[in-house]
Amino acid sequence: MTRSFTSRLACVLVLAMSGCAAYDVPAVPAYRVPPTFLWRGREGMQDLSLSRLSQSRPTAYQLAPGDVLGIYIEYILGDEEKAPPVHFPENGDQPPAIGYPIPVREDGTLALPLIAPIPVEGLTVEQATEKIRDYYVQQQILQPGKDKVIVTLMRRREYRVIVIREEGGGVENVTKVGRGDVIDLPAYENDVLHALNETGGLPGLDAANEVLILRTGMGDGASYDQFVSAVLNSQCPCECPPVVGDAPNVTRIPIRFYSENVPMFTEKDIILQTGDIVYIPARETERYYTGGLLGGGEYMLPRDYDLDVVKAIAVAGGTVGQGSTGVGQLTQGGGMGGQGGGGRQNGGRGGSGVLGPSKLIVIRKNDCGQEIPIRVNVSKALYDPRERILVRPGDTLILQYTVLEEIGNAALNAIGLNLIWQFFQNGN
């Protein structure tokens, strides 16, 4: 019996050693990884002040092309025997307007009867009233004492912009929907903050931490695309991709940033004009992948906090550390050890031994596309920060047993089977 058990154990150990050697991947220890391959954490980033996304308002409304004024001029514009018409605006944030609708033209002037166009752009309603009265009196069309002029703001000018949001909006397993809205923003509300508020608020957790503004009429988009294509095609295989800046018509506004890189955009940059496009890209590429004992999987990285290798294994359904001593499993033929290293419903194989896997291979690319396998000791990562590296987008995490763990599990499983065999032998 002893000779039979010994021979079975020897065969198991040989198979375990050969199997482990076949899957051994040479890798750089985590504590010796060059800084260019490490990932900077996001928890230290600073939130942008929302006040920087909104424009300041003047003390008094200033007229510009697109405004519609209600104007009543005694004896000139209106019937002296009738009260001037009153217009009640649809929006409750504006008082009723008195007079006949006169728009401010594209050149910033008002076209009124009997006089030349009057420039009013940049004036307040009160200043425009005085200027209109002075024009009529100077032309001797109105006499002092009979120069009643009423000017009110009937409708504020609006700016039509397009807002494109690619985030999934909280829909499960959806990170990109491509929603687009066309909105009209009143004067002094035509900024990024109001555009976001009208279309769902700040970028969601599945959106990138930035907002892009694409200006119309600034540069030739086709020429810029050709320039970028030529630069990228000139890259040598051994070189890092060239850094190509944004097009002249693009303003990039980060929502979160590192303290040493405070965004330098101005209030003028966040003011929107008709035809501008506000674009919020999705971050569907910020994922990591799993293999080995974790099974094949794809997981989204958090947007605002960090995920190290230990947490990433837990998210993928793997087991970090030992949940028990394993003594009870010896009498169960080795057992499954819980999920034992990552048994997941979508393909994880799970560990089949008492000893949990401690070898993690992280396949990572840097910004230049260079690839390096990183070896992490999962057991040491529980107490050694040098092993607990952060996961970055595009990483592939492969959880494996070490050779000794394979041998140990094979031996413990064989011992467990032998105990069960002896139990039945003694029972007979």
Secondary structure as UniProt FT lines:
FT   HELIX           2..22
FT   STRAND          28..29
FT   HELIX           30..32
FT   HELIX           35..37
FT   TURN            43..44
FT   STRAND          46..47
FT   HELIX           50..53
FT   TURN            65..66
FT   STRAND          68..73
FT   TURN            74..76
FT   TURN            80..81
FT   STRAND          86..87
FT   TURN            92..93
FT   STRAND          97..98
FT   STRAND          100..103
FT   TURN            106..107
FT   STRAND          109..110
FT   TURN            113..114
FT   STRAND          118..119
FT   TURN            121..122
FT   HELIX           125..138
FT   TURN            139..140
FT   TURN            144..145
FT   STRAND          149..155
FT   STRAND          158..165
FT   TURN            169..170
FT   TURN            172..173
FT   STRAND          179..186
FT   TURN            187..188
FT   HELIX           192..198
FT   TURN            199..200
FT   TURN            205..206
FT   STRAND          210..214
FT   TURN            216..217
FT   HELIX           221..233
FT   TURN            237..238
FT   TURN            248..249
FT   STRAND          250..254
FT   STRAND          256..257
FT   TURN            259..260
FT   HELIX           267..270
FT   TURN            274..275
FT   STRAND          277..280
FT   TURN            284..285
FT   STRAND          287..292
FT   TURN            293..294
FT   STRAND          297..300
FT   HELIX           309..315
FT   TURN            316..317
FT   HELIX           327..330
FT   TURN            331..334
FT   TURN            338..342
FT   TURN            345..347
FT   STRAND          359..365
FT   TURN            367..368
FT   STRAND          371..377
FT   HELIX           378..381
FT   TURN            382..383
FT   TURN            385..387
FT   TURN            393..394
FT   STRAND          396..400
FT   HELIX           403..427
//
